[in-house]
Amino acid sequence: MNIEELCQRSHKTALEKGWYEEDRSLGEVLALMHSEISEALECYRDSARQPDEVWQGEGGKPEGMVIELADLLIRIGDTCEHLKIPVATKLCNTQIGTLGYGMEEKEVPIIVQLTRIHVELSKCFMDFDPDVTEFLAMAMSRTGALCRQQGWDLEKAVLRKMAYNETRPHRHGGKRI
């Protein structure tokens, strides 16, 4: 799957599931992107699980660190499609499996890599340039590099989570907004 397909499919599902029945600011969506990284961190810190472990949660929901990172890409893709942010163009419409190719660093702790992804998302607020394309593209690339360094199949995780999301009910999750 390439980045354009990720953006289109994730946005289509979000529309079908009622995500845009209420207006959402870029700030709200960026905060939710941060929460996906925080959920990945919680999976990493779970002493009962291995960082590379993927399991089925309640209702067959895929869980695990790579799944949370897949959620991040899905949320970025949806947001970019909705707001017409040209992240696919910025990333040369690369395949998910090649995101961040060449960015892998040896012996960089997972915590540091997650922090770097947080930083890229935070730059969307810190920079006075309203074009957030660069920062979202870098967050996606860093996510790909982290997964590749760990030997995790990010594309497989994205496809698995997208398939699950497509089965979820309208306005699932009990969201207030």
Residue frames as a rotation matrix with the C-alpha (Angstrom) as fourth column:
MET 1
0.588 0.809 0.000 0.00
0.809 -0.588 0.000 0.00
0.000 0.000 -1.000 0.00
ASN 2
-0.451 -0.738 0.502 1.36
0.700 -0.642 -0.314 3.44
0.554 0.210 0.806 -0.85
ILE 3
-0.868 0.022 -0.496 0.84
0.377 -0.621 -0.687 6.67
-0.323 -0.784 0.531 1.06
GLU 4
-0.758 0.631 -0.163 -1.89
-0.620 -0.621 0.480 7.97
0.202 0.465 0.862 -1.25
GLU 5
-0.215 0.677 -0.704 -3.86
0.010 0.722 0.692 4.74
0.977 0.142 -0.162 -0.80
LEU 6
-0.584 -0.061 -0.809 -3.39
0.783 0.219 -0.582 4.98
0.213 -0.974 -0.080 2.97
CYS 7
-0.950 0.196 -0.243 -4.71
-0.103 -0.931 -0.352 8.53
-0.295 -0.309 0.904 3.00
GLN 8
-0.545 0.778 -0.313 -7.72
-0.668 -0.178 0.722 7.77
0.506 0.603 0.617 0.79
ARG 9
-0.199 0.481 -0.854 -8.73
0.243 0.869 0.432 4.53
0.949 -0.121 -0.289 2.50
SER 10
-0.690 -0.076 -0.720 -8.32
0.721 0.009 -0.692 5.84
0.059 -0.997 0.049 6.05
HIS 11
-0.909 0.378 -0.176 -10.34
-0.346 -0.919 -0.186 8.96
-0.232 -0.108 0.967 5.23
LYS 12
-0.409 0.784 -0.466 -13.09
-0.457 0.266 0.849 6.95
0.790 0.561 0.250 3.53
THR 13
-0.281 0.268 -0.921 -13.43
0.659 0.752 0.018 4.80
0.698 -0.602 -0.389 6.65
ALA 14
-0.873 -0.080 -0.480 -13.40
0.434 -0.574 -0.694 7.85
-0.220 -0.815 0.537 8.93
LEU 15
-0.758 0.641 -0.121 -16.22
-0.632 -0.676 0.379 9.41
0.162 0.364 0.917 6.91
GLU 16
-0.222 0.685 -0.694 -18.24
-0.157 0.677 0.719 6.19
0.962 0.269 -0.042 6.94
LYS 17
-0.264 0.036 -0.964 -17.81
0.809 0.552 -0.201 5.81
0.525 -0.833 -0.175 10.70
GLY 18
0.678 0.730 0.082 -18.99
0.600 -0.614 0.513 9.36
0.425 -0.299 -0.855 11.47
TRP 19
-0.106 -0.823 -0.558 -15.63
0.978 -0.188 0.090 10.86
-0.179 -0.536 0.825 12.42
TYR 20
-0.923 -0.334 0.190 -16.40
0.376 -0.887 0.268 14.12
0.079 0.319 0.944 10.61
GLU 21
0.067 0.993 0.096 -19.99
0.824 -0.110 0.555 14.65
0.562 0.042 -0.826 11.74
GLU 22
0.841 0.042 -0.539 -18.49
0.390 -0.737 0.551 17.25
-0.375 -0.674 -0.636 14.09
ASP 23
0.748 -0.633 0.201 -15.84
-0.254 -0.553 -0.794 19.80
0.613 0.543 -0.574 13.13
ARG 24
0.731 -0.621 -0.282 -12.33
0.622 0.438 0.649 18.89
-0.280 -0.650 0.707 14.28
SER 25
0.828 -0.516 -0.219 -9.51
-0.540 -0.839 -0.064 21.36
-0.151 0.171 -0.974 14.52
LEU 26
0.413 -0.789 -0.454 -6.01
-0.185 0.415 -0.891 20.49
0.892 0.452 0.026 13.43
GLY 27
-0.365 -0.557 0.746 -4.99
-0.817 -0.193 -0.544 20.93
0.447 -0.808 -0.385 17.07
GLU 28
0.361 0.583 0.728 -7.46
-0.836 0.548 -0.025 18.29
-0.413 -0.599 0.686 18.25
VAL 29
0.967 0.021 -0.255 -6.35
-0.165 0.814 -0.557 15.81
0.196 0.581 0.790 15.61
LEU 30
0.091 -0.996 -0.021 -2.66
-0.366 -0.013 -0.931 16.45
0.926 0.093 -0.365 16.35
ALA 31
-0.218 -0.108 0.970 -3.33
-0.976 0.031 -0.216 15.81
-0.006 -0.994 -0.112 20.04
LEU 32
0.742 0.544 0.392 -4.94
-0.524 0.835 -0.166 12.50
-0.417 -0.082 0.905 19.08
MET 33
0.664 -0.618 -0.420 -1.87
-0.162 0.429 -0.888 11.66
0.730 0.659 0.185 17.00
HIS 34
-0.309 -0.771 0.557 0.23
-0.755 -0.157 -0.636 12.24
0.578 -0.617 -0.534 20.11
SER 35
0.212 0.464 0.860 -2.08
-0.903 0.429 -0.008 9.88
-0.373 -0.775 0.510 22.00
GLU 36
0.940 0.081 -0.330 -1.32
-0.239 0.847 -0.474 7.08
0.241 0.525 0.816 19.52
ILE 37
0.039 -0.993 -0.111 2.39
-0.241 0.098 -0.965 7.46
0.970 0.064 -0.236 20.27
SER 38
-0.351 -0.106 0.930 1.62
-0.923 -0.126 -0.363 7.45
0.156 -0.986 -0.053 23.99
GLU 39
0.702 0.637 0.317 -0.38
-0.662 0.749 -0.038 4.25
-0.261 -0.183 0.948 23.55
ALA 40
0.641 -0.585 -0.496 2.62
-0.063 0.604 -0.794 2.71
0.765 0.541 0.350 21.77
LEU 41
-0.364 -0.790 0.494 4.74
-0.578 -0.224 -0.785 3.73
0.730 -0.571 -0.375 24.76
GLU 42
0.109 0.484 0.868 2.28
-0.969 0.246 -0.016 2.07
-0.221 -0.840 0.496 27.14
CYS 43
0.953 0.172 -0.251 2.57
-0.248 0.916 -0.316 -1.15
0.176 0.363 0.915 25.13
TYR 44
0.184 -0.972 -0.148 6.36
-0.139 0.124 -0.982 -0.87
0.973 0.201 -0.113 25.33
ARG 45
-0.476 -0.382 0.792 6.21
-0.755 -0.285 -0.591 -0.38
0.452 -0.879 -0.153 29.11
ASP 46
0.600 0.771 0.212 3.83
-0.786 0.520 0.335 -3.30
0.148 -0.367 0.918 29.69
SER 47
-0.364 -0.850 0.380 6.00
-0.908 0.415 0.060 -5.84
-0.209 -0.323 -0.923 31.47
ALA 48
0.061 0.469 0.881 3.54
-0.202 0.870 -0.449 -8.63
-0.977 -0.151 0.148 30.61
ARG 49
0.917 0.303 0.260 4.15
0.209 0.191 -0.959 -8.13
-0.340 0.934 0.112 26.86
GLN 50
-0.189 -0.954 0.231 7.07
0.750 0.012 0.661 -8.01
-0.634 0.298 0.714 24.46
PRO 51
-0.302 0.051 -0.952 7.50
-0.273 -0.961 0.035 -4.85
-0.913 0.271 0.305 22.33
ASP 52
-0.845 -0.078 -0.530 7.07
-0.535 0.098 0.839 -6.90
-0.013 0.992 -0.124 19.14
GLU 53
-0.810 0.557 0.183 3.98
0.467 0.801 -0.374 -8.72
-0.355 -0.218 -0.909 20.38
VAL 54
-0.672 0.730 -0.120 0.63
-0.670 -0.532 0.518 -8.28
0.314 0.429 0.847 18.64
TRP 55
-0.905 0.425 -0.003 -2.50
0.370 0.784 -0.498 -9.72
-0.209 -0.452 -0.867 20.20
GLN 56
-0.389 0.865 0.315 -6.26
0.265 -0.223 0.938 -9.55
0.882 0.449 -0.142 19.90
GLY 57
-0.982 0.120 0.145 -8.03
-0.183 -0.435 -0.882 -7.44
-0.043 -0.893 0.449 22.46
GLU 58
-0.410 0.908 0.082 -11.70
0.115 0.140 -0.983 -7.11
-0.905 -0.394 -0.162 23.25
GLY 59
0.588 0.782 -0.207 -13.91
-0.174 -0.127 -0.976 -7.77
-0.790 0.610 0.061 20.23
GLY 60
0.572 -0.426 0.701 -10.95
0.769 0.575 -0.278 -8.95
-0.285 0.698 0.657 18.16
LYS 61
0.976 -0.217 -0.010 -9.29
-0.211 -0.940 -0.268 -5.53
0.049 0.264 -0.963 18.18
PRO 62
0.436 -0.891 -0.126 -5.61
0.644 0.407 -0.648 -5.81
0.629 0.201 0.751 17.22
GLU 63
0.984 -0.163 0.072 -3.32
-0.161 -0.635 0.756 -4.53
-0.077 -0.755 -0.651 19.97
GLY 64
0.444 -0.896 0.006 0.39
0.845 0.421 0.329 -3.98
-0.297 -0.141 0.944 20.36
MET 65
-0.036 -0.563 -0.826 3.09
0.223 -0.810 0.543 -1.41
-0.974 -0.164 0.155 19.86
VAL 66
-0.923 -0.338 0.185 3.27
0.236 -0.118 0.965 -1.75
-0.304 0.934 0.188 16.07
ILE 67
-0.175 0.939 0.297 -0.55
0.957 0.092 0.275 -1.56
0.231 0.332 -0.914 15.91
GLU 68
0.485 0.318 -0.815 -0.49
0.605 -0.795 0.051 1.76
-0.631 -0.517 -0.578 17.80
LEU 69
-0.488 -0.713 -0.503 2.14
0.001 -0.577 0.817 3.04
-0.873 0.398 0.282 15.38
ALA 70
-0.764 0.346 0.545 -0.10
0.637 0.267 0.723 1.87
0.104 0.899 -0.425 12.53
ASP 71
0.299 0.903 -0.307 -2.93
0.939 -0.337 -0.077 3.86
-0.173 -0.265 -0.949 14.17
LEU 72
0.005 -0.394 -0.919 -0.69
0.190 -0.902 0.387 6.91
-0.982 -0.176 0.070 14.03
LEU 73
-0.922 -0.385 0.042 -0.15
0.098 -0.125 0.987 6.49
-0.375 0.914 0.153 10.29
ILE 74
-0.381 0.868 0.317 -3.87
0.900 0.270 0.341 5.92
0.210 0.416 -0.885 9.76
ARG 75
0.432 0.538 -0.724 -4.72
0.723 -0.686 -0.078 9.10
-0.539 -0.490 -0.685 11.68
ILE 76
-0.366 -0.618 -0.696 -2.08
-0.037 -0.738 0.674 11.12
-0.930 0.272 0.247 9.79
GLY 77
-0.918 0.009 0.397 -3.32
0.386 0.260 0.885 9.72
-0.095 0.965 -0.243 6.48
ASP 78
0.015 1.000 0.026 -6.93
0.999 -0.015 0.030 10.53
0.030 0.025 -0.999 7.26
THR 79
0.342 0.076 -0.936 -6.07
0.433 -0.897 0.085 14.05
-0.834 -0.435 -0.340 8.39
CYS 80
-0.653 -0.678 -0.337 -3.95
-0.016 -0.432 0.902 14.72
-0.757 0.595 0.271 5.31
GLU 81
-0.724 0.469 0.507 -6.69
0.669 0.295 0.682 13.54
0.170 0.832 -0.527 2.98
HIS 82
0.254 0.905 -0.342 -9.34
0.957 -0.286 -0.047 15.58
-0.141 -0.315 -0.939 4.82
LEU 83
0.524 -0.103 -0.846 -7.30
0.204 -0.948 0.242 18.79
-0.827 -0.300 -0.476 4.94
LYS 84
0.958 -0.159 0.239 -5.66
0.237 -0.030 -0.971 18.28
0.162 0.987 0.009 1.52
ILE 85
0.486 -0.871 0.067 -2.18
-0.654 -0.312 0.689 18.17
-0.579 -0.379 -0.722 3.04
PRO 86
0.737 -0.122 -0.665 0.08
-0.581 0.390 -0.714 16.75
0.347 0.913 0.217 0.29
VAL 87
0.283 -0.652 0.704 1.97
-0.722 0.338 0.604 14.25
-0.631 -0.679 -0.375 2.44
ALA 88
0.654 -0.027 0.756 1.85
0.359 0.891 -0.278 11.58
-0.666 0.453 0.592 -0.27
THR 89
0.887 -0.346 0.307 3.54
0.155 -0.404 -0.902 13.97
0.436 0.847 -0.305 -2.69
LYS 90
0.544 -0.699 0.464 6.10
-0.833 -0.516 0.199 14.97
0.100 -0.495 -0.863 -0.07
LEU 91
0.086 -0.472 0.878 6.95
-0.512 0.734 0.445 11.30
-0.854 -0.488 -0.178 0.49
CYS 92
-0.597 -0.310 -0.740 6.99
-0.799 0.148 0.582 10.55
-0.071 0.939 -0.336 -3.27
ASN 93
0.410 0.906 -0.108 3.95
-0.901 0.421 0.107 8.32
0.142 0.053 0.988 -2.67
THR 94
-0.600 -0.775 -0.195 6.26
-0.700 0.628 -0.340 5.67
0.387 -0.068 -0.920 -1.27
GLN 95
0.131 0.558 -0.819 5.09
0.076 0.818 0.569 2.29
0.988 -0.137 0.065 -0.03
ILE 96
0.809 0.218 0.546 4.42
-0.501 -0.231 0.834 2.08
0.308 -0.948 -0.078 3.70
GLY 97
0.900 -0.435 -0.035 7.04
0.411 0.817 0.404 -0.64
-0.147 -0.378 0.914 3.96
THR 98
0.056 -0.930 0.364 9.75
0.898 -0.113 -0.426 1.71
0.437 0.351 0.828 2.72
LEU 99
0.827 0.268 0.495 8.90
0.049 -0.910 0.412 4.73
0.561 -0.316 -0.765 4.90
GLY 100
0.799 -0.517 0.307 12.01
-0.546 -0.413 0.729 6.14
-0.250 -0.750 -0.612 6.51
TYR 101
0.844 -0.520 0.132 14.32
0.533 0.786 -0.314 3.94
0.059 0.335 0.940 4.50
GLY 102
0.065 -0.935 0.348 17.90
0.553 -0.257 -0.793 4.86
0.831 0.244 0.500 5.39
MET 103
0.197 0.071 0.978 16.90
-0.567 -0.806 0.173 6.65
0.800 -0.588 -0.119 8.60
GLU 104
0.875 0.175 -0.452 17.44
0.198 0.723 0.662 3.59
0.442 -0.669 0.598 10.79
GLU 105
0.137 -0.833 0.536 19.96
-0.768 -0.431 -0.474 4.18
0.626 -0.346 -0.699 13.55
LYS 106
0.032 -0.205 -0.978 21.66
0.326 0.927 -0.184 1.44
0.945 -0.313 0.097 15.48
GLU 107
-0.424 -0.262 -0.867 21.27
0.849 0.218 -0.481 1.34
0.315 -0.940 0.130 19.24
VAL 108
-0.793 0.323 0.516 18.84
-0.387 -0.922 -0.018 4.25
0.470 -0.214 0.856 19.52
PRO 109
-0.894 0.447 0.042 16.38
0.228 0.533 -0.815 3.34
-0.386 -0.718 -0.578 22.28
ILE 110
-0.392 0.845 0.363 12.74
0.833 0.159 0.530 2.97
0.390 0.510 -0.767 21.32
ILE 111
0.305 0.512 -0.803 11.84
0.829 -0.558 -0.041 5.69
-0.469 -0.653 -0.595 23.85
VAL 112
-0.444 -0.550 -0.708 14.11
0.087 -0.813 0.576 8.16
-0.892 0.195 0.409 22.05
GLN 113
-0.949 0.100 0.299 12.60
0.307 0.086 0.948 7.25
0.069 0.991 -0.112 18.70
LEU 114
-0.011 0.997 -0.080 9.06
0.979 0.027 0.203 7.72
0.204 -0.076 -0.976 20.02
THR 115
0.151 -0.014 -0.988 10.11
0.539 -0.837 0.095 11.10
-0.829 -0.547 -0.119 21.44
ARG 116
-0.830 -0.515 -0.216 11.42
0.080 -0.492 0.867 12.14
-0.553 0.702 0.449 18.03
ILE 117
-0.586 0.711 0.389 8.03
0.688 0.182 0.702 11.31
0.428 0.679 -0.596 16.49
HIS 118
0.323 0.662 -0.676 6.34
0.906 -0.422 0.020 13.42
-0.272 -0.619 -0.737 19.19
VAL 119
-0.311 -0.539 -0.783 8.72
0.295 -0.838 0.459 16.28
-0.903 -0.088 0.420 18.34
GLU 120
-0.948 -0.035 0.316 7.80
0.317 -0.155 0.936 16.20
0.016 0.987 0.158 14.65
LEU 121
-0.068 0.994 0.089 4.11
0.877 0.017 0.480 16.44
0.476 0.110 -0.873 15.54
SER 122
0.284 0.123 -0.951 4.81
0.771 -0.619 0.150 19.23
-0.570 -0.776 -0.271 18.02
LYS 123
-0.761 -0.628 -0.160 6.55
0.382 -0.635 0.672 21.23
-0.524 0.450 0.723 15.30
CYS 124
-0.373 0.717 0.589 3.15
0.793 -0.084 0.604 21.57
0.482 0.692 -0.537 13.64
PHE 125
0.708 0.631 -0.316 2.34
0.697 -0.553 0.457 23.98
0.114 -0.544 -0.831 16.49
MET 126
0.306 -0.685 -0.662 5.76
0.559 -0.433 0.707 25.51
-0.771 -0.586 0.250 17.03
ASP 127
-0.696 -0.594 0.403 6.54
0.653 -0.289 0.700 26.60
-0.299 0.750 0.589 13.47
PHE 128
-0.312 0.580 -0.752 4.94
-0.164 -0.813 -0.559 29.77
-0.936 -0.051 0.349 12.15
ASP 129
-0.815 0.025 -0.578 4.73
-0.575 0.079 0.814 28.25
0.066 0.997 -0.050 8.69
PRO 130
0.029 0.928 0.370 1.15
-0.870 0.206 -0.448 27.00
-0.492 -0.309 0.814 8.29
ASP 131
0.407 0.063 -0.911 2.33
-0.697 0.666 -0.266 24.18
0.590 0.744 0.315 6.00
VAL 132
0.291 -0.216 0.932 2.59
-0.826 0.436 0.359 21.14
-0.484 -0.874 -0.052 8.28
THR 133
0.876 0.124 -0.466 3.36
-0.408 0.707 -0.578 18.75
0.258 0.697 0.670 5.41
GLU 134
0.010 -0.981 -0.192 7.06
-0.505 0.161 -0.848 18.47
0.863 0.106 -0.494 6.24
PHE 135
-0.512 -0.228 0.828 6.44
-0.859 0.105 -0.502 17.62
0.027 -0.968 -0.250 9.88
LEU 136
0.480 0.749 0.456 3.73
-0.699 0.641 -0.318 15.04
-0.530 -0.166 0.831 9.22
ALA 137
0.762 -0.289 -0.580 5.89
-0.362 0.553 -0.751 13.44
0.538 0.781 0.316 6.53
MET 138
-0.317 -0.941 0.117 8.82
-0.605 0.106 -0.789 13.28
0.730 -0.321 -0.603 8.93
ALA 139
-0.176 0.334 0.926 6.63
-0.902 0.321 -0.287 11.75
-0.393 -0.886 0.245 11.66
MET 140
0.860 0.508 -0.048 5.56
-0.472 0.755 -0.455 9.07
-0.195 0.413 0.889 9.18
SER 141
0.450 -0.772 -0.449 9.15
-0.363 0.301 -0.882 8.47
0.816 0.559 -0.145 8.07
ARG 142
-0.464 -0.631 0.622 10.44
-0.817 0.033 -0.576 8.21
0.343 -0.775 -0.531 11.63
THR 143
0.279 0.654 0.704 7.66
-0.794 0.569 -0.215 5.73
-0.541 -0.499 0.677 12.41
GLY 144
0.922 0.037 -0.386 8.67
-0.308 0.676 -0.670 3.63
0.236 0.736 0.634 9.41
ALA 145
0.035 -0.996 -0.087 12.34
-0.514 0.057 -0.856 3.76
0.857 0.075 -0.510 10.40
LEU 146
-0.296 -0.073 0.952 11.56
-0.944 0.176 -0.280 2.68
-0.147 -0.982 -0.121 13.98
CYS 147
0.652 0.639 0.407 9.52
-0.563 0.768 -0.304 -0.28
-0.507 -0.031 0.861 12.77
ARG 148
0.768 -0.428 -0.476 12.13
-0.267 0.461 -0.846 -1.33
0.582 0.777 0.240 10.25
GLN 149
-0.231 -0.907 0.353 14.90
-0.749 -0.066 -0.659 -1.11
0.621 -0.416 -0.664 12.86
GLN 150
-0.272 0.209 0.939 12.86
-0.844 0.418 -0.337 -3.35
-0.463 -0.884 0.063 15.16
GLY 151
-0.991 -0.112 -0.069 11.96
-0.131 0.825 0.550 -5.78
-0.005 0.554 -0.832 12.38
TRP 152
-0.360 0.932 0.040 8.24
0.230 0.130 -0.964 -4.98
-0.904 -0.338 -0.261 12.62
ASP 153
-0.726 0.199 0.658 6.06
0.680 0.068 0.730 -5.12
0.101 0.978 -0.185 9.51
LEU 154
-0.753 0.392 -0.529 4.36
-0.040 -0.829 -0.558 -1.73
-0.657 -0.399 0.640 9.64
GLU 155
-0.671 0.522 -0.527 2.45
-0.700 -0.211 0.682 -2.21
0.244 0.826 0.507 6.40
LYS 156
-0.565 0.456 -0.688 0.98
0.316 0.889 0.330 -5.48
0.762 -0.031 -0.647 7.64
ALA 157
-0.679 0.287 -0.675 -0.03
0.675 -0.118 -0.729 -3.76
-0.289 -0.951 -0.113 10.89
VAL 158
-0.775 0.403 -0.488 -1.64
-0.455 -0.890 -0.012 -0.87
-0.439 0.213 0.873 9.00
LEU 159
-0.590 0.561 -0.581 -3.62
-0.488 0.325 0.810 -3.23
0.644 0.761 0.082 6.78
ARG 160
-0.593 0.343 -0.729 -4.70
0.624 0.768 -0.146 -5.30
0.510 -0.541 -0.669 9.78
LYS 161
-0.697 0.315 -0.644 -5.87
0.439 -0.523 -0.731 -2.26
-0.567 -0.792 0.226 11.75
MET 162
-0.758 0.443 -0.479 -7.60
-0.634 -0.671 0.383 -0.71
-0.152 0.594 0.790 8.73
ALA 163
-0.586 0.551 -0.594 -9.49
-0.045 0.710 0.703 -3.95
0.809 0.439 -0.391 8.12
TYR 164
-0.564 0.368 -0.739 -10.57
0.824 0.309 -0.476 -3.97
0.053 -0.877 -0.477 11.75
ASN 165
-0.799 0.233 -0.554 -11.60
-0.009 -0.926 -0.377 -0.28
-0.601 -0.296 0.742 11.64
GLU 166
-0.767 0.509 -0.392 -13.81
-0.542 -0.185 0.820 -1.00
0.344 0.841 0.417 8.64
THR 167
-0.432 0.615 -0.660 -15.81
0.439 0.782 0.442 -3.49
0.788 -0.099 -0.608 10.74
ARG 168
-0.858 0.044 -0.511 -16.42
0.479 -0.288 -0.829 -1.09
-0.183 -0.957 0.226 13.61
PRO 169
0.118 0.989 0.091 -19.84
0.986 -0.105 -0.131 0.47
-0.120 0.105 -0.987 14.14
HIS 170
0.121 0.069 0.990 -20.75
0.444 -0.896 0.008 4.06
0.888 0.439 -0.139 13.28
ARG 171
0.256 -0.097 0.962 -19.44
-0.598 -0.798 0.079 6.54
0.759 -0.595 -0.262 15.91
HIS 172
0.578 -0.102 -0.810 -17.75
0.444 0.872 0.207 3.70
0.685 -0.479 0.549 17.80
GLY 173
-0.385 -0.887 -0.254 -15.75
0.620 -0.045 -0.784 4.11
0.684 -0.459 0.567 20.94
GLY 174
0.383 0.629 -0.676 -18.21
0.923 -0.239 0.301 6.27
0.027 -0.740 -0.672 22.86
LYS 175
-0.714 -0.682 0.156 -16.54
0.687 -0.726 -0.032 9.48
0.135 0.084 0.987 21.74
ARG 176
-0.041 0.696 -0.717 -18.26
0.645 -0.530 -0.551 12.60
-0.763 -0.485 -0.427 22.98
ILE 177
0.111 0.004 -0.994 -17.17
-0.502 -0.863 -0.060 14.67
-0.857 0.506 -0.094 20.01
